[in-house]
Amino acid sequence: LMQPVMGEPHLRLLCHEGEFDDLLGDLALHRLDVVLSDRPAPGNANIKLYNHALGSSPVSWYGTASLVKAAKKKFP
């Protein structure tokens, strides 16, 4: 995802990991320029945010027969 900009000579890229709400708070306070997440930001009239889907990927779950049987009742 970041490969196209990694070769930019004057780019300073810092990555932070954290709780979604904390990252959005830092974004609102201009401590961050962008947040990459697995979900869109919630609607908030006090903060102007834009959401853009960057892509998607399939997810597969695997397990032993006993785990599958046990999880079938409550999963997902």
C-alpha positions in Angstrom: 0.0 0.0 0.0 2.8 2.4 0.9 5.3 1.3 -1.8 4.5 4.1 -4.3 5.6 6.8 -1.8 8.5 5.0 -0.1 11.0 6.4 -2.6 10.1 10.0 -2.2 13.3 11.8 -1.1 11.7 14.5 1.2 9.0 12.3 2.8 9.1 11.7 6.5 6.8 8.8 7.3 6.0 7.9 10.9 3.6 5.0 11.6 1.6 4.8 14.9 -0.5 1.9 16.1 -3.3 2.4 18.6 -7.0 2.2 19.4 -9.3 3.4 16.7 -11.0 6.1 18.8 -7.6 7.4 20.1 -6.3 7.6 16.6 -9.3 9.5 15.4 -8.9 11.9 18.3 -5.3 12.5 17.3 -6.4 13.1 13.8 -9.0 15.7 15.0 -6.3 17.4 17.0 -4.0 17.5 13.9 -1.4 15.2 15.6 -1.9 12.8 12.7 -2.4 13.4 9.0 -4.2 10.2 8.1 -5.6 7.1 9.8 -5.7 3.7 8.0 -8.3 1.4 9.5 -10.4 -1.6 8.9 -13.6 0.4 9.3 -15.0 3.8 8.4 -15.0 6.6 10.9 -18.4 7.2 12.6 -20.4 10.2 11.7 -19.7 13.2 13.9 -21.0 16.7 13.3 -18.2 18.3 15.2 -15.3 16.7 13.2 -15.1 16.8 9.4 -13.8 13.4 8.3 -13.7 11.6 5.0 -13.7 7.9 4.4 -12.3 6.2 1.4 -12.2 2.4 0.9 -8.7 1.4 -0.3 -9.4 -2.2 -1.0 -10.7 -5.5 0.4 -9.5 -9.0 0.8 -11.2 -12.3 1.6 -10.9 -14.0 5.0 -10.8 -17.7 5.5 -11.1 -19.6 8.8 -9.5 -23.0 9.4 -9.7 -25.4 12.2 -9.7 -29.0 13.3 -12.9 -31.0 13.0 -13.6 -30.7 16.7 -13.0 -26.9 16.7 -15.3 -26.5 13.7 -18.0 -28.5 15.4 -17.7 -26.6 18.6 -17.7 -23.2 16.9 -20.6 -23.9 14.5 -23.2 -23.0 17.1 -21.8 -19.6 18.0 -19.7 -18.5 15.0 -19.3 -16.0 13.6 
